Amino acid sequence: MIYDILQTLEFDREGLSKLKKAAKAIHNSGNIHVENEMCLVRALERLGTVALSKEEPDIGAAFLKFSVVTKELSALMKTLVRYSRLFNL
């Protein structure tokens, strides 16, 4: 009986350890994802600015709008990743 309880506790510890590792991996990959999205935002802003300077207002405006949408989504992802950190032990 005691042996069974100890086995169950060990199984639970292993499960919690795997959960902790997975949560940390998700947190780290989320941060990397946000960083990459911000690089994309900067590239879109440059493309939009260049297109506007070359008298392509529709294309320039589209790139700039896309950069704003991407920036907003990235901010939401950053918040989500920050709150996911609460689950890391």
N, C-alpha and C positions, 0 to 999 in steps of 0.2 A: 504494500500500500504506500509506504513512504517512498519507495523506489519509483512508483508510478507518478507521484506528485513531483519528485525531483526531475523526472524525465519531462514532464509537462512544463515545469518552470524553465528548463534548459531550452526546450522547443520555443517557448514564448520569448526568451532572451534572444535567440537566434532570429526570430521573426522581427523583433523590435530593432535589432541591429541592422537587418536588411532594409527595413523601412527607413531608418535614419540615413543610411547610405543613399538610398533612392531619393529622399527628400533633399539631401545636400546636392546630389547630381542635378536634380531639376532646378534648384536655386542657381547653381553655377551656370548651367546652360541657358537659363532665362536671362541672367545678367549679360552673357555673351551675345545672346539674341538682341537684347536692347541696344548694346553697343553697335552691333552691325546695322541695326535699323537706323541709328543716328548717323552712321556713315552714309547710308542710302539717302537720308534726308538732306545732308549737305550736298551730295552729288546732284540730287534733283533740284535743289535751290540754285546751284551753279548752272545747270542746264537751262533752267527757266530764265535766269538772268541773261545768259548768253543769247538765248532765243529772242528775248525781248530787245536786246541791243541790236540784233540783226533783223529787226522789223518783222518778227514772226509773233505777233501778240497772242494769237490763239494758242499756239504751241507753248510759248513761254508761260502763259497763264495756266495752262493745263499742268505743266511740270510744277509750277509753284503751288497750285491747289493740291496736287498729289503729295507734295512734300509736307504740306500742312496736315493732311489726313494721316500720313504715315507718322508724323511727329506726335499727333494726338493718340494714335494707336500705340505707339511706343511708350508714351507716358502711362497709358493704362496698363500695359504689360509690366512696366517698371513697378507700378503700384502692386500689381498682382504678385510679382516676384518678391517684393518687400514683405508682403503679408504672408507669403509662403514660408518665409524665413522663421516665422513664429512657430512653425511645426518642426523645425530642426531642433534636435535635442542637444 
